[in-house]
Amino acid sequence: MSDTVTLIDLFGGNESAPVPDPYSVYDRLRVESPVLKLWGTGYEGFLITRHADVVKALVDDDLFSSKANHAGIGFVIGRTVIEMDGREHTKHRQLITPYLAPRALRGDLPGRMEKIAHDLIDRFVHEGRADLVEAFTFTFPLRVFVTILGLPVEDYDQVHRWAIDLTRVGSDPVAGMKAAHKLGKYFEPVIESRRREPTGDMVSQLVHAEIDGERLTNDEVTSFLRLLVIAGAETTYHLIGNAMTALLRHPDVLDEVRANRELLQPVMDETLRWEGPVQLVWRENVRPTTIAGYELEAGSRLLLSIGAANRDPAVFDRPAAWDLRRDTSAMLGFGQGRHFCAGSRLAYAEARVAMEALFDRLPDLRLARDGRSGIVGLAFRGPEYLDVEFTPAPRAVAV
């Protein structure tokens, strides 16, 4: 393999086409080029694919800075906690953790999540067939998250589509920039309203919080909200879709999970390893270092492949198989180190509520025999379609 390639060289197709299977490429890279220099297409840097090397870059905050994220997703969302290091990162992260910690997931939030899930299922339960992505997984997480942010629920669909465009900035920077601008305009009146009259939601917390005696500017709050929309909706909808894809491909395991809901935790953990929603993250080494025998100058941008690390056969036996009994303690689906996903508990809670609602309402849910399914993507992975069949629920008869 060449020492310097583009992503198109690696995966073929074009910059906007979804990648169906990056893992065969990663299998070759771990052996032939565990540190591969990339150029072009917005991904200039060094692609890292071995589990041990990815972990090293995630956990060693003194050597590997997160500021490299500014040139990735930070290019469109603005400067946020994902590109901060040290004390600055900790202070900004603490602004949102009260809303995402286990304590926040008690109270009335689980009941509200359940209502949202069942309201969505009510719309297609009588049909006997649905695209589960369009009808449920795409919609559910953002409907939950807009309640946490305190945004109007009727705006969820447009906000979600803007969030998707943000995540595609690497392949379509124009669409990413347009979405960033539109989200900024959308949030302007929301922020001003919360400055005048705080309501106790997360937006109010961001608007009125102080860091070193100063409040966040409107631009800083807007950047934070762009990040939260992506993290709170885009990634969780892929987690639910990927988990349901795995279960529907393994109907015997699906029956077992229906009967024993405690198995939902290993279902989610193995799915995060097998097909994690977030596949790539950036780091930058602040001093010269060596990875896999490759000498890197200070300031080198490193593209860490979480997806490749989670399929590394040096760590996971039969890594391409989805195995509910697997030890997933080494999986990196939510990252590792200081930047471990702050919203992981919320994502777990949402995915659990979503799948339990589907199990309860659609007891014979199965893949449609002539339907579409399949997980795609490079930086973010999930199903575009998930066509399912089930016995339709009887419609109420007016008397």
C-alpha positions, 0 to 999 in steps of 0.5 A: 500500500502507498505511504500516502493516500486519500480516503477515496484511494482507500475506500473507493467511490466518491466523497459523498457515497456511504461506505458499506464496509471499511473493515476489510481495509482496516484489516489490511492497514493494521498489518501493512500500514498501522500509521498511514499518511492521508491527504486531501478530502479534509482528512489530512493526517495520519490514520491510526488503526491498531487498538493499542495505538488508539488507546495510547492516543486517547488516554495520554492527554499530556502528549496527545491534544484534542485541539486537532478536532477543530479542523474536523467537526469543530470547523462547522460547530465552532470551538467546544469542549471536544477540542479543549484540554486540561482544566479548560476541558474539565470546566466546560464539561462540568456545565453539561454533566448534571443533565447527563449524569445517572441522577438526571436520568431518574425523576420524570425523564424515563417516563417521558422517554417511554411516552415518546417511544410509544407515541412513535410506534402508535403511528405504524403499529397497525401497518404490519411493515415499516422502515424502522429508521424513518419511522422510529430510530431517526426520530426518537433520540432527538425528540428526547433530547429537545425536551432536555434542551427545552426546545419546541418539539415540533422543530425536531425534524429540521434540527436533526437534518441540520445536525446530519449535515454538520456530521458530513462536513468532511465530504460536503463542507458547503452543506456543513457550513450552511447547516451551521449557519442555519442552526446558529440563526435558529438558536439566536432567539432561544438563547436571548429568551433564556438570558431574559427568563431562564427556565431551568433547562440545559440551554438556560444552564449554558447561558447563565453559567460562569467560567472564571467569573465570565459567562459564555458568549452567544457564539460559545453557547451556540457552538455548545448547542451544535455539539449537543445536537449531534451528540444527543441525536445523531450518534444515539439514533445510530446506536439504536439502529445498529443494535436492532440490525444486529438483533434482527439478524440473530432472531434466536438472540432476539428471542432471548433478549425479549425474555431477559431484558437484563441482556440489553446492556451486553447487547448495547456494549457489543454493538458499540464494539461491532458497529460503533456510531462514532468511528473516527476522532482526532488528536495531535501530538504536542511533542515528537513521538513514535507510534508502531515504529513510525516517527511523528513530528510534533504537531502531527494530526492523528485520525484515530480509527475507533472502528478499526481498534474495535475490530482488532484481532489482537484484542477481540476473537472473531472481531467481525462477529456480533457475539452477545457473550463477548467480553467487551471491557476493551471496546472503545465505543464511547472513547476512553480517557478524559474525553470519554463520552459525557452522554454515555449514560443517557445514550444507554438509557435512550437505547434501552427504552427504545428497544423495550418499547419495540419488543413490547409493542411488536412481539414478532418483529422481523426483517422484511423478506424483500426489505432494505437493511445494512449499516453504512458510513465512515466517520459515523455508521448506522443503517440508512434503512431497516425494513421490518415486518410484524403482525399489525395491531388491530385498529380500534373500532368505533361503536 
